[in-house]
Amino acid sequence: MTAARAPFRRRTALITGASGGIGEALALQLAEQGADVVLVARSADRLDAVADRIRTTFGVHAESIATDLSTDDGVDRVITLLQNRRIDILIPNAGVGAHGPFVDASEHRSRVQVDLNCGAVVRLVHAFLPGMIERRVGGVMTVASTAAFQPTPGMAVYGATKAFVLSFTEALWDETRGSGVRILALCPGPTDTGFFDAAGGGDYLDRGRQTAEAVARVGLAAFARRGGPTVISGLANTVTASAHRFVPRALMARLAGQFTAAR
């Protein structure tokens, strides 16, 4: 990406998890800035509603693909449908978490987190990044989390998947330097979306949550300019994410577990 005045205008952006939350906010803000969008999520009705809103409000092209990216078939469907399309911007935002002790979670729920949060991200980047590099334009913005910077007892698998996303993205950033594409990991802290209900509910990490719109603005502003491989949304989250540099890891895990414990 470049620092041009309208970096997203007439680009085509593929956003997953776009039926709500941060994904929907990213799609709306990209469309407002002139990008055509391809929206992916499981819920066809909610996805179509977002696409309709974008077409009506911003007059850009918007299409939806309803599929489950936690499955190989779901990822295959997106790649097959778009294999001959020019995708300038990829935002593999779809993700899921689970709250509670690891031993109490089903194997299926743990595997879904790994398959969606990690596997789908890798496969989509592998499918669309080479074309961006060949054209020397566009880029990938993953959505990691401040949970990527330390262990997260009570959300052990989720935190580990986001650590994978952060490491993967930062490595790609270095590998693609000078290629003309932008690679960025957006790391939100607790955000006011449906994520916590889907993760099992409970009162935890419920103070100082940002809005999805605020997180999306931070991500797109950083994505539009040249810079480092990571952006953290919010000053308090930036301070929290830096704590691992100064606190022993055993203590860090204990402190993090207090934050994620349901009250």
KEKE-3310 file (N, C-alpha, C; in steps of 0.2 Angstrom, whole numbers, plus 5000, padded with zeros to 4 digits):
npx = (5004:5002:5005:4995:4982:4970:4971:4963:4954:4945:4951:4950:4944:4945:4936:4935:4924:4915:4902:4898:4904:4922:4925:4914:4915:4927:4924:4914:4921:4931:4923:4918:4929:4930:4933:4929:4921:4922:4914:4915:4907:4899:4885:4873:4861:4864:4876:4872:4864:4874:4881:4871:4869:4881:4882:4871:4873:4886:4889:4898:4904:4898:4899:4894:4900:4894:4900:4909:4923:4931:4932:4939:4932:4925:4935:4941:4930:4930:4942:4941:4930:4936:4947:4951:4950:4955:4962:4965:4967:4968:4960:4960:4950:4941:4937:4938:4934:4936:4930:4936:4943:4955:4954:4941:4935:4928:4936:4933:4929:4941:4949:4942:4945:4959:4959:4951:4956:4970:4973:4964:4968:4982:4980:4972:4980:4991:4985:4981:4991:5003:4998:4997:5010:5016:5009:5014:5006:4994:4990:4991:4981:4981:4971:4976:4978:4979:4981:4990:5002:5006:5004:4987:4979:4963:4959:4967:4969:4964:4973:4985:4983:4982:4995:5002:4996:5001:5016:5017:5013:5022:5034:5031:5030:5043:5049:5043:5047:5051:5043:5032:5020:5009:5011:5003:4999:4985:4981:4969:4963:4952:4936:4920:4910:4901:4910:4913:4901:4900:4911:4907:4902:4900:4907:4920:4935:4928:4929:4933:4932:4935:4926:4921:4922:4931:4943:4944:4947:4959:4967:4965:4971:4984:4987:4987:4998:5016:5026:5029:5027:5016:5002:4994:4979:4974:4979:4980:4979:4991:5001:4998:5001:5014:5019:5025:5038:5044:5040:5042:5039:5032:5025:5018:5009:5001:4996:4989:4979:4971:4965:4957:4949:4932:4921)
npy = (4994:5012:5029:5037:5049:5043:5028:5016:5017:5011:4998:4981:4972:4958:4953:4943:4936:4945:4948:4955:4965:4968:4965:4968:4982:4986:4982:4992:5004:5003:5002:5015:5022:5020:5007:4992:4977:4960:4950:4938:4926:4915:4917:4919:4928:4939:4943:4946:4957:4967:4968:4974:4986:4992:4993:5002:5013:5017:5015:5006:4991:4976:4960:4944:4929:4916:4905:4892:4895:4887:4875:4864:4863:4875:4885:4881:4884:4898:4901:4895:4901:4914:4913:4918:4931:4948:4952:4964:4968:4959:4954:4943:4941:4933:4924:4914:4911:4902:4902:4897:4883:4873:4859:4857:4860:4854:4843:4846:4860:4866:4862:4869:4882:4882:4879:4889:4901:4900:4890:4894:4907:4905:4898:4907:4918:4912:4909:4922:4931:4930:4935:4948:4952:4950:4960:4970:4978:4982:4972:4963:4962:4955:4950:4950:4950:4958:4947:4940:4942:4937:4922:4916:4911:4902:4905:4897:4891:4900:4912:4906:4904:4917:4921:4914:4920:4933:4931:4924:4934:4945:4939:4937:4950:4954:4946:4951:4963:4978:4973:4980:4977:4978:4972:4968:4966:4968:4972:4971:4975:4970:4971:4978:4968:4953:4943:4939:4933:4923:4916:4910:4918:4927:4938:4946:4954:4965:4979:4995:4992:4994:5001:4992:5000:5010:5002:4997:5009:5012:5001:5002:5015:5013:5003:5010:5017:5017:5007:4998:4981:4979:4985:4991:4993:5007:5016:5011:4997:4996:4998:4987:4976:4977:4973:4961:4962:4966:4958:4943:4927:4917:4924:4933:4925:4921:4934:4937:4927:4931:4942:4936:4928:4923:4934)
npz = (5000:4998:5003:4997:4994:4992:4996:4995:4985:4971:4973:4976:4990:5000:5013:5028:5040:5040:5043:5055:5069:5070:5057:5049:5052:5046:5032:5029:5031:5022:5010:5011:5008:4995:4990:4982:4988:4994:5003:5017:5027:5039:5040:5029:5028:5037:5031:5018:5021:5025:5013:5005:5012:5010:4996:4993:5001:4998:4985:4978:4972:4980:4986:4992:5000:5007:5019:5028:5036:5044:5039:5027:5015:5015:5014:5002:4994:4993:4988:4975:4969:4968:4961:4948:4950:4953:4968:4978:4991:5006:5020:5032:5043:5051:5065:5081:5098:5114:5130:5146:5156:5147:5148:5149:5138:5122:5110:5097:5098:5101:5090:5080:5083:5080:5066:5060:5065:5062:5051:5040:5038:5034:5022:5014:5013:5006:4994:4989:4991:4982:4969:4972:4975:4962:4955:4962:4971:4984:4998:5014:5028:5043:5057:5073:5090:5106:5114:5109:5114:5126:5137:5139:5150:5153:5141:5132:5120:5110:5113:5109:5096:5091:5094:5085:5073:5074:5074:5061:5052:5055:5051:5037:5033:5034:5024:5012:5010:5001:4990:4986:4992:5006:5023:5037:5055:5063:5080:5091:5107:5120:5113:5109:5103:5096:5100:5113:5119:5110:5113:5125:5135:5150:5163:5159:5155:5152:5154:5148:5134:5117:5103:5088:5077:5080:5081:5068:5061:5066:5061:5047:5045:5048:5039:5027:5027:5025:5037:5052:5056:5064:5072:5087:5094:5103:5117:5130:5128:5121:5131:5139:5131:5130:5142:5144:5141:5152:5163:5171:5163:5169:5179:5171:5165:5175:5179:5168:5168:5178:5173:5162:5170:5174:5182)
capx = (5000:5005:5002:4992:4976:4964:4974:4959:4949:4946:4954:4945:4946:4942:4936:4932:4921:4912:4894:4897:4910:4927:4925:4909:4917:4932:4921:4911:4926:4934:4919:4917:4935:4930:4935:4924:4922:4920:4912:4914:4906:4894:4878:4871:4857:4868:4881:4869:4862:4880:4883:4866:4870:4887:4880:4866:4876:4893:4889:4903:4902:4899:4896:4895:4901:4892:4904:4912:4930:4934:4932:4943:4928:4923:4941:4941:4925:4932:4948:4939:4926:4940:4954:4952:4948:4960:4961:4971:4968:4965:4959:4957:4948:4937:4941:4933:4938:4932:4932:4936:4949:4956:4952:4934:4933:4928:4942:4931:4929:4948:4951:4939:4949:4965:4957:4949:4961:4977:4973:4961:4972:4987:4978:4970:4986:4995:4981:4981:4997:5007:4996:4998:5017:5017:5007:5017:5001:4990:4993:4987:4981:4978:4969:4979:4975:4984:4982:4996:5009:5007:4999:4981:4975:4956:4958:4973:4970:4963:4979:4990:4982:4984:5002:5003:4995:5006:5022:5017:5012:5028:5038:5029:5032:5051:5050:5040:5050:5053:5039:5027:5014:5010:5009:5001:4995:4981:4981:4965:4962:4944:4932:4913:4907:4898:4915:4913:4895:4901:4916:4905:4899:4903:4909:4928:4938:4923:4931:4937:4932:4934:4921:4924:4923:4938:4948:4945:4950:4967:4970:4966:4975:4991:4988:4987:5005:5022:5028:5031:5022:5011:4998:4990:4973:4972:4985:4980:4981:4998:5005:4997:5004:5022:5021:5029:5045:5047:5038:5044:5034:5027:5021:5014:5004:4997:4992:4984:4974:4967:4961:4952:4944:4925:4919)
capy = (5000:5018:5034:5041:5052:5038:5022:5010:5018:5006:4992:4975:4970:4952:4953:4937:4937:4952:4949:4959:4966:4972:4963:4973:4989:4986:4982:4998:5009:5002:5004:5022:5025:5019:5000:4986:4972:4954:4948:4931:4924:4909:4919:4922:4934:4945:4945:4950:4964:4971:4970:4978:4992:4995:4996:5007:5019:5020:5015:5002:4984:4972:4953:4940:4922:4912:4898:4891:4894:4883:4869:4864:4864:4882:4889:4879:4887:4905:4901:4893:4907:4920:4911:4922:4938:4952:4954:4969:4968:4953:4954:4937:4943:4928:4921:4912:4909:4899:4904:4892:4878:4869:4852:4857:4861:4848:4843:4849:4867:4868:4862:4874:4888:4882:4878:4895:4907:4899:4887:4897:4913:4903:4896:4912:4922:4908:4909:4928:4936:4930:4939:4955:4953:4950:4966:4975:4983:4979:4969:4958:4964:4950:4952:4946:4952:4959:4941:4936:4944:4933:4917:4918:4905:4903:4906:4895:4890:4906:4916:4903:4905:4924:4922:4911:4925:4938:4928:4923:4941:4948:4935:4939:4957:4955:4942:4954:4970:4979:4970:4984:4976:4980:4967:4971:4963:4973:4969:4974:4972:4968:4975:4977:4964:4947:4938:4936:4929:4917:4912:4907:4923:4928:4944:4946:4958:4969:4986:4998:4989:4998:4999:4989:5005:5013:4997:4997:5015:5012:4997:5005:5021:5010:4999:5014:5020:5012:5007:4992:4975:4978:4990:4989:4998:5010:5017:5006:4990:4996:4997:4980:4972:4978:4971:4954:4964:4968:4954:4936:4924:4914:4929:4936:4920:4922:4940:4936:4923:4935:4946:4932:4924:4926:4936)
capz = (5000:4998:5007:4993:4997:4992:4994:4994:4980:4965:4975:4978:4996:5003:5021:5031:5046:5038:5045:5061:5073:5067:5050:5046:5052:5041:5026:5028:5030:5015:5005:5011:5005:4987:4988:4981:4993:4994:5010:5018:5034:5039:5040:5023:5029:5039:5026:5012:5023:5025:5006:5003:5015:5006:4989:4994:5005:4995:4977:4976:4971:4986:4985:4998:5000:5014:5019:5035:5034:5049:5036:5021:5010:5015:5012:4995:4990:4992:4983:4969:4967:4967:4958:4942:4951:4956:4975:4980:4999:5010:5027:5035:5050:5054:5071:5086:5104:5119:5137:5151:5156:5141:5149:5149:5131:5118:5105:5091:5099:5101:5083:5076:5084:5076:5059:5058:5067:5059:5045:5035:5037:5030:5016:5010:5011:5001:4988:4986:4991:4976:4964:4974:4974:4955:4953:4966:4974:4988:5004:5018:5035:5048:5064:5078:5096:5112:5117:5106:5117:5132:5138:5141:5154:5152:5133:5130:5113:5107:5113:5105:5089:5089:5094:5078:5067:5074:5071:5054:5049:5055:5046:5030:5032:5032:5018:5007:5010:4994:4985:4984:4995:5013:5027:5044:5060:5068:5086:5095:5114:5121:5108:5110:5098:5099:5101:5120:5119:5106:5117:5131:5139:5157:5164:5159:5150:5150:5155:5143:5127:5111:5098:5082:5072:5082:5080:5061:5059:5068:5057:5040:5045:5048:5033:5022:5027:5027:5044:5055:5054:5069:5075:5092:5094:5109:5121:5136:5125:5119:5137:5141:5126:5131:5149:5143:5141:5159:5168:5170:5159:5174:5182:5166:5164:5181:5179:5162:5170:5182:5168:5159:5174:5174:5189)
cpx = (5004:5002:4998:4985:4971:4967:4970:4954:4951:4950:4948:4948:4942:4942:4932:4929:4918:4905:4893:4904:4915:4927:4920:4912:4922:4929:4918:4915:4930:4930:4918:4923:4935:4932:4929:4926:4919:4920:4911:4912:4901:4887:4876:4866:4860:4873:4878:4866:4868:4881:4877:4867:4876:4885:4875:4869:4882:4893:4895:4900:4903:4896:4898:4896:4899:4895:4907:4919:4934:4935:4936:4939:4926:4929:4942:4936:4927:4937:4946:4935:4930:4946:4956:4951:4954:4958:4967:4972:4964:4965:4956:4955:4944:4940:4936:4937:4933:4935:4931:4942:4949:4954:4945:4931:4933:4934:4939:4931:4937:4951:4948:4943:4956:4964:4955:4954:4968:4976:4970:4965:4978:4985:4976:4976:4990:4991:4981:4987:5002:5005:4997:5006:5019:5015:5010:5012:4997:4993:4988:4987:4977:4975:4971:4975:4981:4985:4988:5002:5010:5002:4993:4977:4967:4954:4964:4974:4969:4970:4984:4989:4983:4991:5005:5002:5000:5013:5022:5017:5019:5034:5037:5031:5039:5052:5048:5042:5053:5049:5034:5020:5015:5007:5008:4997:4992:4980:4976:4965:4954:4940:4924:4910:4904:4903:4914:4907:4897:4906:4914:4902:4903:4906:4917:4930:4933:4924:4935:4937:4931:4928:4925:4926:4930:4944:4949:4948:4957:4970:4971:4970:4983:4992:4989:4994:5010:5024:5029:5026:5016:5008:4994:4985:4972:4979:4986:4982:4989:5003:5004:5001:5012:5024:5026:5037:5049:5045:5040:5038:5029:5023:5016:5008:4999:4993:4987:4978:4969:4962:4955:4948:4937:4924:4912)
cpy = (5006:5023:5039:5043:5047:5031:5016:5011:5014:5000:4987:4972:4964:4952:4947:4939:4944:4953:4953:4961:4970:4971:4968:4980:4990:4987:4989:5004:5009:5004:5012:5026:5023:5012:4996:4981:4966:4951:4941:4930:4918:4911:4923:4928:4940:4947:4949:4957:4969:4973:4975:4985:4996:4997:5002:5014:5022:5019:5011:4995:4980:4965:4949:4933:4919:4906:4898:4890:4890:4876:4869:4866:4872:4886:4887:4883:4895:4905:4900:4898:4913:4919:4915:4929:4942:4954:4958:4969:4962:4954:4948:4938:4938:4925:4919:4910:4905:4900:4898:4887:4874:4862:4851:4858:4855:4849:4847:4857:4869:4867:4867:4881:4888:4882:4885:4901:4906:4896:4891:4904:4911:4902:4902:4917:4918:4909:4916:4933:4935:4934:4947:4957:4954:4957:4972:4980:4979:4977:4965:4961:4958:4953:4948:4948:4954:4952:4937:4938:4941:4927:4919:4912:4907:4904:4903:4894:4896:4911:4913:4904:4912:4925:4919:4917:4930:4936:4927:4929:4945:4945:4937:4946:4958:4951:4946:4962:4972:4977:4974:4983:4977:4974:4970:4967:4968:4969:4972:4971:4970:4973:4973:4974:4958:4942:4935:4932:4922:4912:4909:4911:4923:4935:4944:4950:4963:4977:4989:4995:4994:4996:4996:4995:5009:5008:4997:5003:5015:5007:4999:5011:5018:5006:5004:5018:5015:5013:5000:4987:4974:4984:4988:4995:5000:5010:5012:4999:4990:4995:4990:4975:4972:4975:4965:4956:4965:4963:4947:4932:4920:4919:4932:4931:4920:4928:4940:4932:4926:4939:4942:4928:4927:4928:4933)
cpz = (5000:5002:5003:4996:4997:4991:4993:4988:4974:4967:4976:4984:4998:5010:5023:5038:5046:5040:5051:5064:5069:5059:5046:5046:5047:5034:5024:5027:5024:5010:5005:5008:4997:4985:4987:4986:4992:5001:5012:5025:5033:5037:5034:5024:5031:5034:5020:5014:5023:5018:5003:5005:5011:4999:4989:4996:5001:4988:4974:4975:4978:4984:4991:4996:5007:5014:5026:5034:5039:5045:5029:5015:5009:5012:5004:4991:4988:4987:4976:4966:4965:4963:4952:4944:4954:4963:4977:4987:5002:5017:5030:5042:5054:5060:5076:5092:5108:5125:5142:5151:5150:5142:5149:5142:5127:5113:5099:5092:5098:5094:5079:5077:5080:5069:5056:5059:5063:5052:5039:5033:5032:5023:5011:5008:5006:4994:4985:4986:4985:4970:4966:4973:4966:4952:4956:4969:4979:4995:5008:5025:5039:5054:5069:5085:5101:5115:5114:5109:5123:5133:5140:5144:5154:5145:5130:5123:5109:5107:5109:5098:5087:5089:5087:5073:5068:5072:5064:5050:5049:5051:5039:5028:5030:5025:5012:5006:5003:4988:4982:4988:5003:5017:5034:5048:5064:5074:5091:5102:5114:5117:5109:5104:5101:5100:5108:5121:5116:5109:5123:5136:5146:5157:5165:5154:5147:5151:5150:5136:5122:5107:5092:5077:5074:5080:5072:5058:5060:5063:5050:5040:5044:5042:5027:5021:5028:5034:5046:5053:5059:5071:5081:5093:5101:5113:5127:5134:5123:5125:5139:5137:5127:5138:5149:5143:5147:5165:5167:5167:5164:5177:5177:5165:5169:5181:5173:5164:5174:5178:5164:5163:5174:5182:5191)
residu = (MET:THR:ALA:ALA:ARG:ALA:PRO:PHE:ARG:ARG:ARG:THR:ALA:LEU:ILE:THR:GLY:ALA:SER:GLY:GLY:ILE:GLY:GLU:ALA:LEU:ALA:LEU:GLN:LEU:ALA:GLU:GLN:GLY:ALA:ASP:VAL:VAL:LEU:VAL:ALA:ARG:SER:ALA:ASP:ARG:LEU:ASP:ALA:VAL:ALA:ASP:ARG:ILE:ARG:THR:THR:PHE:GLY:VAL:HIS:ALA:GLU:SER:ILE:ALA:THR:ASP:LEU:SER:THR:ASP:ASP:GLY:VAL:ASP:ARG:VAL:ILE:THR:LEU:LEU:GLN:ASN:ARG:ARG:ILE:ASP:ILE:LEU:ILE:PRO:ASN:ALA:GLY:VAL:GLY:ALA:HIS:GLY:PRO:PHE:VAL:ASP:ALA:SER:GLU:HIS:ARG:SER:ARG:VAL:GLN:VAL:ASP:LEU:ASN:CYS:GLY:ALA:VAL:VAL:ARG:LEU:VAL:HIS:ALA:PHE:LEU:PRO:GLY:MET:ILE:GLU:ARG:ARG:VAL:GLY:GLY:VAL:MET:THR:VAL:ALA:SER:THR:ALA:ALA:PHE:GLN:PRO:THR:PRO:GLY:MET:ALA:VAL:TYR:GLY:ALA:THR:LYS:ALA:PHE:VAL:LEU:SER:PHE:THR:GLU:ALA:LEU:TRP:ASP:GLU:THR:ARG:GLY:SER:GLY:VAL:ARG:ILE:LEU:ALA:LEU:CYS:PRO:GLY:PRO:THR:ASP:THR:GLY:PHE:PHE:ASP:ALA:ALA:GLY:GLY:GLY:ASP:TYR:LEU:ASP:ARG:GLY:ARG:GLN:THR:ALA:GLU:ALA:VAL:ALA:ARG:VAL:GLY:LEU:ALA:ALA:PHE:ALA:ARG:ARG:GLY:GLY:PRO:THR:VAL:ILE:SER:GLY:LEU:ALA:ASN:THR:VAL:THR:ALA:SER:ALA:HIS:ARG:PHE:VAL:PRO:ARG:ALA:LEU:MET:ALA:ARG:LEU:ALA:GLY:GLN:PHE:THR:ALA:ALA:ARG)
# end
